[in-house]
Amino acid sequence: MGSLTFLFSFQLMIYNAIPMCSSQYERLFNTCRLPGTETDTIQHIKDSKHIVVYHKGCYYKVWLYYDGRLLKPREIEQQMQWILDDKSEPQPGEEKLAALTAGDRVPWAKARQTYFARGKNKQSLDAVEKAAFFVTLDDTAQGYREEDPVTSMDTYAKALLHGKCYDRWFDKSFTLVVFKNAKMGLNTEHSWADAPIVGHLWENVMSSDCLELGYTEDGHCKGEAISGIPMPTRLQWEIPEECQEVIERSLAVARPLAEDVDFHSFPFDTFGKGLMKKTKTSPDAFVQLALQLAHYRDMGKFCLTYEASMTRLFREGRTETVRSCTVQSCKFVRAMDDPTESIEKKRALFKAAADNHQHLYRLAMTGSGIDRHLFCLYVVSKYLAVESPFLKEVLAEPWRLSTSQTPQQHIDLNKNPEMESSGGGFGPVADDGYGVSYIIVGDNLINFHVSSKFSCPETNSHRFGKNIKQALCDIRNLFSLGKNSTK
């Protein structure tokens, strides 16, 4: 799949954005995280000519090349249909094997060394770990349902986030999940790259599928499939009972964690960046201040807040942290719920907080943030075996509000409004906190993903979602802008 990597990198260059380091795009395919007893490693191979598909507990190796060329869409459809029609049963231990990638890392690393270092188990594991990517043909139906818009989107998101905890290979760069009603999505391992890389991949998938490839009237991929192309092969496993016990223990660790995730995915279509720009404010600053207001109303207090910022100006740049909860944002939030404060004062505090947020964002983008410098000090302190009370305290502070924006990168939504993306989400990083991901989709829509833990009595993702919607509207009202305002 190496040729596709260049395609994605080139396309990013031609849009009005600073390009990201192409090393992240290179790792998009043919990449797997490998467990270790001390530390994990990232394995990336130059090229791969196959994928691995999981369906009803069975693993299949599917070659993507034939006679020196990539398979055509109709030929890939033929391969998938063969898998769907296969009636073979999972081998002992095969069905839940991927639970090893969902549980604790050390047991997985030890099991990998003990049971997958030789013979057919090693060959099959190599096929998985060296595949271009992993595919799950899910046996559940997911997606937005008009008659049940709230629950259907929440369930859809949770299915992509963790599934059954054994039907995604969580170590692969990404798992492409295709549900039985033809809805799709991605589950992504985060260490090899950042969310915009995967978001850009998904935009390419949507645009090429709809605008270039298409389907026949009876639902098949266009084109013809030639005869003689080898069909998929079943991966062979010999998983002893003691390894099956390790698999079950990993599943017992992962399943409660997955079930504890309170995930709420929802669209906010009252307004979007079109109206926010009329306030002469950055849309991201507008949303971040709304999140501060929503969180204060939700929890009755402020908290350390993480917003991811790309350091794409630098070679191999990844992220820096924007600490969105500031003195200025707190003043604005308190003023918003103070009936004695005037609209003019609240508006001025909003502008001051938004300007400060943009300043912090620029510092983070240009390498002048603080958190990666703190991390470097931590690495040096570990290397020198120096105990630092300051680092111990500051790095132990929990991020009770962790946020991230997924950018819309190149699809022209005015020409193709049906290609609106719901973006992606993640779980909370603190047991008593929230994770919030959002994508500002065009001028009239923002899609949110809010996560927390059911086990925390103080948090509630649906309640927080309502507070976010109200906070956005309250800030809009400061500027006397209606939903369809032309001011």
Phi, psi and omega per residue, in radians:
M1 nan 0.197 -3.085
G2 -1.042 -0.586 -3.127
S3 -1.121 -0.540 3.136
L4 -1.219 -0.557 3.134
T5 -1.030 -0.747 3.121
F6 -1.118 -0.683 -3.121
L7 -1.037 -0.816 -3.108
F8 -1.162 -0.703 -3.141
S9 -1.110 -0.745 -3.120
F10 -1.119 -0.712 -3.106
Q11 -1.127 -0.599 3.129
L12 -1.140 -0.568 -3.094
M13 -1.149 -0.486 -3.002
I14 -1.574 0.032 3.110
Y15 -1.825 2.887 -2.974
N16 -1.384 1.181 -3.110
A17 -2.684 2.680 3.037
I18 -1.242 2.191 -3.091
P19 -1.180 2.589 3.034
M20 -1.504 2.735 3.125
C21 -0.979 2.247 -3.038
S22 -1.191 -0.198 3.121
S23 -1.083 -0.550 3.098
Q24 -1.206 -0.692 3.093
Y25 -1.146 -0.603 3.131
E26 -1.094 -0.621 -3.104
R27 -1.445 -0.025 -3.115
L28 -1.032 -0.691 3.122
F29 -1.983 2.802 3.006
N30 1.085 0.560 -3.026
T31 -2.238 2.465 3.127
C32 -2.584 2.488 3.028
R33 -1.504 2.256 -3.113
L34 -1.898 2.313 -3.098
P35 -1.322 2.583 3.062
G36 -2.398 2.766 3.140
T37 -1.311 -0.438 3.097
E38 -1.835 -0.830 3.134
T39 -2.676 2.640 3.082
D40 -1.417 2.809 3.060
T41 -2.262 2.762 3.077
I42 -1.815 2.137 3.091
Q43 -1.789 2.116 3.071
H44 -2.220 2.185 3.082
I45 -1.853 2.742 -3.005
K46 -1.095 -0.710 -3.086
D47 -2.674 2.719 3.065
S48 -2.503 2.453 -3.090
K49 -1.953 0.283 3.137
H50 -2.545 2.865 2.947
I51 -2.149 2.895 3.020
V52 -2.053 2.324 -3.081
V53 -2.034 2.362 3.101
Y54 -1.928 2.248 3.104
H55 -2.605 2.130 3.099
K56 0.866 0.806 3.033
G57 1.495 -0.007 -3.096
C58 -2.007 2.573 3.135
Y59 -1.877 2.370 -3.115
Y60 -2.272 2.424 3.023
K61 -1.698 2.203 -3.087
V62 -2.121 2.042 3.086
W63 -1.314 2.344 -3.132
L64 -1.707 -0.070 -3.130
Y65 -2.090 2.547 3.024
Y66 -2.601 2.268 3.131
D67 0.986 0.666 3.063
G68 1.375 0.193 -3.132
R69 -2.358 2.773 3.048
L70 -1.187 2.525 3.048
L71 -1.117 2.569 3.077
K72 -1.447 2.795 -3.101
P73 -0.920 -0.748 -3.125
R74 -1.122 -0.560 3.121
E75 -1.295 -0.632 3.069
I76 -1.174 -0.682 3.065
E77 -1.002 -0.711 3.124
Q78 -1.074 -0.699 3.108
Q79 -1.115 -0.773 -3.135
M80 -1.151 -0.674 3.136
Q81 -1.123 -0.647 3.099
W82 -1.053 -0.735 3.126
I83 -1.149 -0.763 -3.139
L84 -1.081 -0.565 -3.110
D85 -1.486 -0.223 -3.086
D86 -1.211 2.266 -3.070
K87 -1.788 0.121 -3.093
S88 -1.178 2.685 -3.094
E89 -1.684 2.694 3.077
P90 -1.081 2.548 3.038
Q91 -1.320 2.823 -3.138
P92 -0.959 2.172 3.131
G93 1.477 -0.176 -3.040
E94 -1.263 -0.740 -2.976
E95 -0.994 -0.761 -3.043
K96 -1.832 0.275 -3.069
L97 -0.940 -0.747 -3.056
A98 -1.181 -0.148 3.035
A99 -1.058 -0.416 3.069
L100 -1.031 -0.577 -3.136
T101 -1.422 -0.133 -3.094
A102 -1.771 -0.308 -3.089
G103 -1.662 -2.753 -3.136
D104 -1.130 2.576 -2.996
R105 -1.322 -0.664 -3.069
V106 -1.136 -0.812 3.070
P107 -1.033 -0.631 3.092
W108 -1.155 -0.762 3.132
A109 -1.078 -0.755 -3.140
K110 -1.191 -0.710 3.109
A111 -1.132 -0.647 3.133
R112 -1.098 -0.737 3.135
Q113 -1.214 -0.634 -3.022
T114 -1.429 -0.739 -2.958
Y115 -1.961 -0.174 -3.038
F116 -2.213 0.433 -3.066
A117 -1.718 -0.045 -3.085
R118 -2.736 2.899 3.032
G119 1.147 -2.705 -3.062
K120 -1.175 -0.490 3.085
N121 -1.117 -0.717 3.105
K122 -1.149 -0.754 3.126
Q123 -1.061 -0.758 -3.123
S124 -1.222 -0.719 3.111
L125 -1.129 -0.684 3.059
D126 -1.029 -0.700 3.131
A127 -1.063 -0.689 3.125
V128 -1.221 -0.893 -3.011
E129 -1.260 -0.410 3.139
K130 -1.795 0.147 3.075
A131 -1.216 2.715 3.087
A132 -1.039 -0.738 3.021
F133 -2.882 3.086 -3.071
F134 -1.936 2.484 -3.138
V135 -2.191 2.329 3.004
T136 -2.012 2.114 2.976
L137 -1.569 1.623 -2.994
D138 -1.281 2.484 -3.119
D139 -1.649 0.232 3.050
T140 -1.908 2.811 3.073
A141 -1.820 2.245 -3.123
Q142 -2.342 3.034 3.086
G143 2.147 2.946 -3.125
Y144 -1.172 2.307 3.044
R145 -2.149 2.172 -3.060
E146 -1.045 -0.585 -3.126
E147 -1.329 -0.253 -3.136
D148 -2.541 1.157 -2.985
P149 -1.144 -0.584 -3.053
V150 -1.327 -1.031 -3.081
T151 -1.091 -0.666 -3.083
S152 -1.115 -0.699 3.131
M153 -1.256 -0.655 3.100
D154 -1.091 -0.783 -3.137
T155 -1.151 -0.700 3.099
Y156 -1.003 -0.845 -3.111
A157 -1.138 -0.760 -3.141
K158 -1.141 -0.623 3.112
A159 -1.080 -0.679 3.126
L160 -1.318 -0.568 -3.103
L161 -1.190 -0.721 -3.077
H162 -2.512 -0.254 -3.129
G163 0.945 -2.375 3.113
K164 -1.590 0.095 -3.109
C165 1.308 -0.009 3.064
Y166 -2.380 0.107 -3.126
D167 -2.008 0.348 2.913
R168 -2.316 2.481 3.074
W169 -1.617 1.644 -2.940
F170 -1.163 -0.241 3.122
D171 -1.475 -0.316 -3.137
K172 -1.241 2.704 3.136
S173 -0.926 -0.731 2.963
F174 -2.752 2.651 3.004
T175 -1.921 2.122 3.050
L176 -1.475 2.064 -3.083
V177 -1.851 2.107 3.101
V178 -2.019 2.025 -3.121
F179 -1.449 2.847 -2.997
K180 -1.203 -0.259 3.041
N181 -1.714 0.314 3.019
A182 1.341 0.091 2.982
K183 -1.300 2.667 -3.029
M184 -2.369 2.946 3.045
G185 -3.107 3.131 -3.102
L186 -2.204 2.499 2.906
N187 -1.991 2.198 -2.963
T188 -2.131 2.360 2.978
E189 -1.448 2.326 -2.858
H190 -1.617 -0.280 -2.944
S191 -1.247 -0.487 -3.045
W192 -1.410 -0.359 -3.094
A193 -2.920 3.089 -3.113
D194 -1.853 2.906 -2.979
A195 -0.986 -0.657 -3.124
P196 -1.029 -0.489 3.115
I197 -1.128 -0.837 -3.135
V198 -1.206 -0.658 3.078
G199 -1.059 -0.682 3.123
H200 -1.186 -0.692 3.052
L201 -1.000 -0.793 -3.066
W202 -1.177 -0.618 3.059
E203 -1.097 -0.687 3.090
N204 -1.143 -0.689 3.108
V205 -1.072 -0.839 -3.116
M206 -1.111 -0.801 -3.065
S207 -1.213 -0.740 -3.126
S208 -1.212 -0.638 -3.139
D209 -1.132 -0.744 -3.059
C210 -1.492 -0.697 -2.973
L211 -1.692 -0.397 -3.047
E212 -2.009 -0.773 -3.016
L213 -1.560 -1.190 3.087
G214 1.305 -3.137 -3.061
Y215 -2.386 2.798 3.051
T216 -1.348 2.990 -3.106
E217 -1.096 -0.498 -3.139
D218 -1.626 0.217 2.975
G219 1.613 0.060 3.127
H220 -1.562 2.754 3.014
C221 -1.109 2.549 3.115
K222 -1.198 2.704 3.123
G223 1.748 3.129 -3.119
E224 -2.064 2.599 3.064
A225 -1.786 2.161 3.125
I226 -1.375 2.751 3.127
S227 -1.442 2.795 3.058
G228 1.676 -0.128 3.130
I229 -1.275 2.218 -3.126
P230 -1.031 2.404 3.101
M231 -1.408 2.909 -3.142
P232 -1.024 2.739 3.090
T233 -2.074 2.466 3.084
R234 -1.262 2.330 2.986
L235 -1.307 2.447 -3.071
Q236 -1.819 2.342 -3.115
W237 -2.275 2.547 2.947
E238 -2.222 1.573 -3.010
I239 -1.835 1.893 -3.084
P240 -1.193 2.890 -3.060
E241 -1.064 -0.661 -3.131
E242 -1.144 -0.564 3.057
C243 -1.253 -0.649 3.086
Q244 -1.073 -0.579 3.081
E245 -1.170 -0.669 3.070
V246 -1.108 -0.724 3.108
I247 -1.032 -0.808 -3.123
E248 -1.136 -0.628 3.107
R249 -1.174 -0.688 3.087
S250 -1.108 -0.720 3.106
L251 -1.123 -0.655 3.126
A252 -1.156 -0.459 3.055
V253 -1.363 -0.776 -3.014
A254 -1.292 -0.698 -3.002
R255 -1.079 -0.813 3.102
P256 -1.077 -0.616 3.106
L257 -1.120 -0.749 3.140
A258 -1.166 -0.768 -3.120
E259 -1.172 -0.350 -3.122
D260 -1.422 -0.184 -3.089
V261 -1.366 2.073 3.055
D262 -1.650 1.793 -2.991
F263 -1.988 2.253 3.134
H264 -2.246 2.042 3.123
S265 -1.986 2.205 -3.071
F266 -2.657 2.632 3.043
P267 -1.603 2.500 2.971
F268 -1.979 1.871 -3.041
D269 -2.033 0.281 3.067
T270 -1.156 -0.656 3.013
F271 -2.876 3.017 3.131
G272 -2.460 -2.610 -3.042
K273 -1.194 -0.368 3.110
G274 -1.039 -0.835 3.118
L275 -1.266 -0.672 -3.097
M276 -1.080 -0.614 3.134
K277 -1.183 -0.400 3.116
K278 -1.209 -0.294 3.054
T279 -1.482 0.042 -3.095
K280 1.005 0.735 -3.133
T281 -2.273 2.532 3.021
S282 -1.021 2.281 3.096
P283 -0.963 -0.650 -3.141
D284 -1.166 -0.727 3.097
A285 -1.112 -0.663 3.107
F286 -1.027 -0.857 -3.125
V287 -1.166 -0.729 -3.114
Q288 -1.112 -0.668 3.096
L289 -1.246 -0.570 3.030
A290 -1.118 -0.667 3.097
L291 -1.138 -0.658 3.087
Q292 -1.120 -0.767 3.122
L293 -1.122 -0.768 -3.140
A294 -1.101 -0.746 -3.113
H295 -1.153 -0.702 3.139
Y296 -1.103 -0.732 3.102
R297 -1.196 -0.587 -3.102
D298 -1.297 -0.747 -2.996
M299 -1.953 -0.222 -3.141
G300 1.311 0.306 -3.123
K301 -2.808 2.888 3.057
F302 -1.640 2.829 3.131
C303 -2.631 2.804 3.068
L304 -1.063 2.199 -3.023
T305 -2.103 2.361 -3.141
Y306 -1.905 2.218 2.905
E307 -2.184 2.255 -3.131
A308 -1.342 2.336 3.040
S309 -2.168 2.382 3.124
M310 -1.359 2.409 3.020
T311 -1.826 0.922 -3.019
R312 -1.274 -0.131 3.070
L313 -1.233 -0.247 -3.022
F314 -1.965 2.540 3.041
R315 -1.046 2.335 -3.070
E316 0.997 0.417 3.109
G317 -1.160 2.461 3.123
R318 -2.075 -1.698 -3.083
T319 -2.360 2.823 2.920
E320 -2.365 2.839 -3.075
T321 -1.736 2.304 2.913
V322 -1.751 2.061 3.123
R323 -1.477 1.655 -2.919
S324 -1.313 -0.337 3.089
C325 -1.513 1.855 -3.046
T326 -2.164 2.992 3.061
V327 -1.021 -0.739 -3.119
Q328 -1.151 -0.736 -3.135
S329 -1.180 -0.619 3.113
C330 -1.154 -0.695 3.086
K331 -1.076 -0.743 3.124
F332 -1.115 -0.792 -3.094
V333 -1.093 -0.786 -3.140
R334 -1.102 -0.659 -3.136
A335 -1.170 -0.596 -3.089
M336 -1.059 -0.594 -3.120
D337 -1.811 0.315 3.083
D338 -1.810 1.882 -3.079
P339 -1.153 -0.265 -3.140
T340 -1.458 -0.230 -3.141
E341 -1.434 2.483 -3.139
S342 -1.402 2.792 3.079
I343 -1.047 -0.690 -3.115
E344 -1.106 -0.700 3.131
K345 -1.175 -0.773 3.130
K346 -1.072 -0.713 3.140
R347 -1.123 -0.726 -3.138
A348 -1.142 -0.709 3.114
L349 -1.165 -0.629 3.079
F350 -1.088 -0.813 -3.123
K351 -1.105 -0.704 3.126
A352 -1.128 -0.737 3.139
A353 -1.179 -0.688 3.132
A354 -1.160 -0.725 3.116
D355 -1.106 -0.715 3.120
N356 -1.152 -0.677 3.111
H357 -1.080 -0.765 3.118
Q358 -1.107 -0.620 3.081
H359 -1.114 -0.787 3.113
L360 -1.107 -0.665 3.132
Y361 -1.123 -0.730 3.118
R362 -1.138 -0.688 3.090
L363 -1.070 -0.768 -3.137
A364 -1.103 -0.762 -3.117
M365 -1.093 -0.573 -3.040
T366 -1.709 0.262 3.056
G367 1.489 0.227 -3.113
S368 -1.923 0.356 3.004
G369 -1.309 -3.120 -3.069
I370 -1.928 -0.465 -2.944
D371 -1.271 -0.615 3.096
R372 -1.272 -0.511 3.037
H373 -1.180 -0.680 3.063
L374 -1.092 -0.691 3.124
F375 -1.110 -0.718 3.105
C376 -1.086 -0.731 3.079
L377 -1.066 -0.666 3.106
Y378 -1.100 -0.784 3.136
V379 -1.073 -0.776 3.138
V380 -1.118 -0.707 -3.135
S381 -1.117 -0.648 3.091
K382 -1.176 -0.726 -3.138
Y383 -1.100 -0.703 -3.108
L384 -1.532 -0.058 -3.109
A385 1.014 0.740 3.133
V386 -1.841 2.220 3.084
E387 -1.454 2.245 -3.136
S388 -2.134 1.864 3.101
P389 -1.004 -0.637 3.132
F390 -1.102 -0.879 -3.135
L391 -1.130 -0.665 -3.141
K392 -1.058 -0.684 -3.113
E393 -1.340 -0.819 -3.008
V394 -1.262 -0.569 -3.125
L395 -1.448 -0.177 3.108
A396 -1.565 -0.162 -3.119
E397 -1.174 2.241 -3.093
P398 -1.379 2.506 3.035
W399 -1.548 1.582 -3.073
R400 -1.344 -0.221 2.986
L401 -2.317 1.876 -3.124
S402 -1.949 2.159 -3.015
T403 -2.275 2.723 3.126
S404 -2.769 2.474 3.054
Q405 -1.874 2.288 3.024
T406 -1.658 2.113 -3.085
P407 -1.355 2.552 2.931
Q408 -1.519 2.073 -2.829
Q409 -1.800 -0.614 -3.102
H410 -2.672 -0.205 -3.139
I411 -1.247 2.275 3.093
D412 -1.423 1.771 -3.067
L413 -1.299 -0.316 3.059
N414 -1.183 -0.621 3.122
K415 -1.514 -0.517 -3.049
N416 -2.303 1.187 -3.082
P417 -1.118 -0.371 -3.135
E418 -1.263 -0.130 -3.107
M419 -1.694 0.378 3.066
E420 -1.084 2.296 -3.126
S421 -1.764 2.482 3.059
S422 -1.424 -0.053 3.134
G423 1.305 -2.729 -3.113
G424 -2.471 2.883 -3.106
G425 -2.421 3.125 -3.111
F426 -2.632 2.901 3.136
G427 -1.406 2.936 3.104
P428 -1.191 2.580 3.136
V429 -1.688 -0.116 3.052
A430 -2.205 2.530 -3.103
D431 -1.071 -0.511 -3.113
D432 -1.996 0.549 -3.083
G433 -2.234 -3.019 3.137
Y434 -2.121 2.559 2.910
G435 -1.951 2.257 -3.108
V436 -2.275 2.095 3.016
S437 -2.057 2.506 -3.132
Y438 -2.550 2.682 3.077
I439 -2.310 2.131 3.131
I440 -1.487 1.813 -2.987
V441 -1.738 1.670 3.098
G442 1.218 -2.819 -3.009
D443 -1.482 -0.226 -2.958
N444 -2.332 0.290 -3.080
L445 -2.653 2.393 2.975
I446 -2.269 2.192 3.088
N447 -1.770 2.291 -3.097
F448 -2.016 2.583 2.950
H449 -2.235 2.070 -3.111
V450 -2.063 2.283 3.133
S451 -2.280 2.623 3.030
S452 -2.742 -2.904 -3.140
K453 -2.072 2.306 3.081
F454 -1.016 -0.567 -3.060
S455 -1.231 -0.232 3.098
C456 -1.595 2.071 -3.101
P457 -1.250 -0.257 -3.065
E458 -1.556 -0.402 -3.052
T459 -1.837 2.693 3.088
N460 -2.751 2.019 -3.007
S461 -1.138 -0.667 3.130
H462 -1.203 -0.695 3.083
R463 -1.088 -0.763 3.131
F464 -1.132 -0.657 3.083
G465 -1.030 -0.738 3.102
K466 -1.120 -0.681 3.113
N467 -1.154 -0.613 3.093
I468 -1.118 -0.824 3.135
K469 -1.033 -0.767 -3.122
Q470 -1.167 -0.705 -3.132
A471 -1.107 -0.736 3.105
L472 -1.046 -0.775 -3.122
C473 -1.193 -0.647 3.134
D474 -1.145 -0.662 3.093
I475 -1.197 -0.725 3.071
R476 -0.969 -0.732 -3.072
N477 -1.168 -0.378 3.063
L478 -1.031 -0.514 -3.056
F479 -1.823 0.203 3.099
S480 0.928 0.746 3.124
L481 -1.916 2.080 3.070
G482 -1.421 3.078 -3.102
K483 -1.000 -0.743 -3.092
N484 -1.929 0.495 -3.091
S485 -1.084 2.509 3.075
T486 -1.944 0.213 -3.129
K487 -1.159 nan nan
